[in-house]
Amino acid sequence: MSTTRILVIGGAGYVGSHFTLCASNAGLRVTVMDNLSKGHRGALRGAEFFQGDLLEFEPLQAHLSRNRYHGIFHFAANCLVGESVSDPAQYYLNNVIAAFNMLEAMRYTNHDRVIFSSSCAVYGIPETLPLKEDHPKNPVSPYGRTKLAVEWMLEDYCTAYGIRSASLRYFNAAGCEPDDGLGEDHRPETHLIPNVVRYALKLQDDLVIFGNDYPTPDGTCIRDYIHVTDLAEAHLKALEKLDSLPLLRLNLGTGRGFSNLDVVKAVGNACGVSLKPEIGPRRPGDPPELVADSGEAFRVLDWRPTRSDLKSICSEVLRWFSEHPEGYAE
Ligand SMILES: NC(=O)c1ccc[n+]([C@@H]2O[C@H](COP(=O)([O-])OP(=O)(O)OC[C@H]3O[C@@H](n4cnc5c(N)ncnc54)[C@H](O)[C@@H]3O)[C@@H](O)[C@H]2O)c1
């Protein structure tokens, strides 16, 4: 029996590199394509690699003509919400036009399965919690709008051209695989856990929590943290599920929320120190609370998060930054 081949676009980034490790451990033959604009060569594990940019259509189409993949995993995007407000053009280009290129290249080369990294940002400010997939979609940032635009494109490509897809709406990806030398290294880093850990290790001078006057028990925002390897496993299940269901849109979260101050405390406990963050102003468009109802994903994918315990997530991230204080070398 031949080994299942998959293409991971954006596989040198945070979520994509953890997915690549998980897929190669599951016995799949993985090829990573990444333009290394944000990713790291040092994060590549168990995969063939070629440097390529989704915005360049011809080489992508040529690659897909020469190679046959059972599934294509799309992690490549610009992901900074604030930057998407000040410079939406690069978000529409790299998140929407690039995804369009991928779908066109797939269409012309008869590739028919794609798993797309979507986001809870498609919902905007929650009207009800926890968020279910049928909650109204009113994204408040260009970033969230680009994710929703790609979801719509995927729906239309499924109806018209038979391209099967799963849009997986992640809540807050967290954690890492320090045993395999994999961590979270965004530059700049806007995610809370790596920033708190870096502050605790004195790798950065400041730690700012954006707002403490939200209508939540301690006044800080509440988020749903899902381990990146739990996300990776859901992606493998989603690929299998496309055999029977051609269009999936699923929330991937734990259903449990932690406030920013809960996270600061959990990291402090992991390090054995008491951390005192600075309180800054609210960031525009930050909802007070984002927590997933992932019941649909649990049922459809027969999947459950097993690694998303906040305490162990904090310990892993602490370990990775202790061993890689400068992040990846390349
Ligand atoms: N990290 C989270 O908490 C989170 C939450 C919700 C959704 N997402 C989505 O998950 C995906 C992965 O997020 P991440 O945190 O791993 O981001 P990341 O920046 O670490 O990884 C993205 C990767 O894509 C590559 N890339 C970007 N544009 C490319 C292009 N045009 N051609 C080829 N490669 C390109 C980058 O070099 C990088 O390696 C993104 O689509 C993001 O929007 C992430």
The ligand as an SDF file (V2000), in Angstrom:
LIG
                    3D

 44 48  0  0  0  0  0  0  0  0999 V2000
   -2.0200   30.7290   16.3480 N   0  0  0  0  0  0  0  0  0  0  0  0
   -3.3200   30.8660   16.6630 C   0  0  0  0  0  0  0  0  0  0  0  0
   -3.7010   30.9550   17.8280 O   0  0  0  0  0  0  0  0  0  0  0  0
   -4.3600   30.8790   15.5570 C   0  0  0  0  0  0  0  0  0  0  0  0
   -5.7040   31.0750   15.9050 C   0  0  0  0  0  0  0  0  0  0  0  0
   -6.6540   31.0650   14.8840 C   0  0  0  0  0  0  0  0  0  0  0  0
   -6.2810   30.8510   13.5700 C   0  0  0  0  0  0  0  0  0  0  0  0
   -4.9640   30.6900   13.2640 N   0  0  0  0  0  0  0  0  0  0  0  0
   -4.5800   30.4840   11.8630 C   0  0  0  0  0  0  0  0  0  0  0  0
   -3.7350   29.3620   11.7930 O   0  0  0  0  0  0  0  0  0  0  0  0
   -2.7680   29.5300   10.7670 C   0  0  0  0  0  0  0  0  0  0  0  0
   -1.3880   29.3050   11.3180 C   0  0  0  0  0  0  0  0  0  0  0  0
   -1.1360   30.2410   12.3740 O   0  0  0  0  0  0  0  0  0  0  0  0
    0.3190   30.3160   13.0290 P   0  0  0  0  0  0  0  0  0  0  0  0
    0.1460   30.8980   14.3730 O   0  0  0  0  0  0  0  0  0  0  0  0
    0.9920   29.0170   12.8580 O   0  0  0  0  0  0  0  0  0  0  0  0
    1.0060   31.4130   12.0670 O   0  0  0  0  0  0  0  0  0  0  0  0
    2.5350   31.4900   11.6220 P   0  0  0  0  0  0  0  0  0  0  0  0
    2.7770   32.8840   11.1450 O   0  0  0  0  0  0  0  0  0  0  0  0
    3.4170   30.9460   12.6790 O   0  0  0  0  0  0  0  0  0  0  0  0
    2.5970   30.5170   10.3560 O   0  0  0  0  0  0  0  0  0  0  0  0
    2.1930   30.8730    9.0570 C   0  0  0  0  0  0  0  0  0  0  0  0
    3.2220   30.2830    8.0960 C   0  0  0  0  0  0  0  0  0  0  0  0
    2.8020   30.5600    6.7620 O   0  0  0  0  0  0  0  0  0  0  0  0
    3.9130   31.0280    6.0020 C   0  0  0  0  0  0  0  0  0  0  0  0
    3.3680   31.8710    4.9270 N   0  0  0  0  0  0  0  0  0  0  0  0
    2.7060   33.0440    5.0510 C   0  0  0  0  0  0  0  0  0  0  0  0
    2.3490   33.5110    3.8490 N   0  0  0  0  0  0  0  0  0  0  0  0
    2.7810   32.5950    2.9400 C   0  0  0  0  0  0  0  0  0  0  0  0
    2.7000   32.5260    1.5190 C   0  0  0  0  0  0  0  0  0  0  0  0
    2.1490   33.4960    0.7870 N   0  0  0  0  0  0  0  0  0  0  0  0
    3.2500   31.4520    0.8980 N   0  0  0  0  0  0  0  0  0  0  0  0
    3.8510   30.4530    1.6190 C   0  0  0  0  0  0  0  0  0  0  0  0
    3.9570   30.4930    2.9620 N   0  0  0  0  0  0  0  0  0  0  0  0
    3.4270   31.5490    3.6090 C   0  0  0  0  0  0  0  0  0  0  0  0
    4.7680   31.7920    7.0080 C   0  0  0  0  0  0  0  0  0  0  0  0
    6.1200   31.8930    6.6120 O   0  0  0  0  0  0  0  0  0  0  0  0
    4.6050   30.9150    8.2580 C   0  0  0  0  0  0  0  0  0  0  0  0
    5.5750   29.8920    8.2960 O   0  0  0  0  0  0  0  0  0  0  0  0
   -3.0060   30.9240   10.1930 C   0  0  0  0  0  0  0  0  0  0  0  0
   -3.7970   30.8020    9.0430 O   0  0  0  0  0  0  0  0  0  0  0  0
   -3.7690   31.6230   11.3040 C   0  0  0  0  0  0  0  0  0  0  0  0
   -4.5850   32.6500   10.7950 O   0  0  0  0  0  0  0  0  0  0  0  0
   -3.9930   30.6950   14.2260 C   0  0  0  0  0  0  0  0  0  0  0  0
  1  2  1  0
  2  3  2  0
  2  4  1  0
  4  5  1  0
  4 44  2  0
  5  6  2  0
  6  7  1  0
  7  8  2  0
  8  9  1  0
  8 44  1  0
  9 10  1  0
  9 42  1  0
 10 11  1  0
 11 12  1  0
 11 40  1  0
 12 13  1  0
 13 14  1  0
 14 15  2  0
 14 16  1  0
 14 17  1  0
 17 18  1  0
 18 19  2  0
 18 20  1  0
 18 21  1  0
 21 22  1  0
 22 23  1  0
 23 24  1  0
 23 38  1  0
 24 25  1  0
 25 26  1  0
 25 36  1  0
 26 27  1  0
 26 35  1  0
 27 28  2  0
 28 29  1  0
 29 30  1  0
 29 35  2  0
 30 31  1  0
 30 32  2  0
 32 33  1  0
 33 34  2  0
 34 35  1  0
 36 37  1  0
 36 38  1  0
 38 39  1  0
 40 41  1  0
 40 42  1  0
 42 43  1  0
M  CHG  2   8   1  16  -1
M  END
$$$$
